[in-house]
Amino acid sequence: MAKGSREQLDGITLGVYLHVAKKRKPVGPRDVMKTMNLSSPSVAYRHLQKLEDLGYLQKNEFGEYSMKNKAHIAGYVWIGRRLIPKMWIYSIVFVGILVFELYVLVEHLPYENYEFKAFFTIIMLITGAALAVFTIEGFLQIRHKPWQSIE
């Protein structure tokens, strides 16, 4: 795979790549043309060929393409064949921290003084705010895709 290939994967080509990655079976140019609302199969073929040249897709003996390598897409991580915003991964971490903080607070509630309870409540509010920010940013990231809608 070429070193500069990350910069070349955007727009319609990225949308075509994600369509192929989502499918469980190989796809041909006509399927890509219909799904991506492209003007002709040759336009779809050009994008598929570009992805094959970059090393992301492979072509079978029937002229259909399937995923060969997963591309690095800024701000997202692959979980299986799905792209998940990194912000949601951070949200999951903060959910774990918040649950742990809540557990500690409940366990120490009868034994600790007012200052401890107030301090821990403030910490939990900060963790909850971070959780909310990362979750909302993840939804905004999905809403403003760098590729055309393929669904």
Summary of the structure (lengths in Angstrom):
residues: 151
radius of gyration: 22.4
end to end distance: 28.3
largest distance: 72.8
contacts: 398
relative contact order: 0.14
helix: 60%
strand: 10%
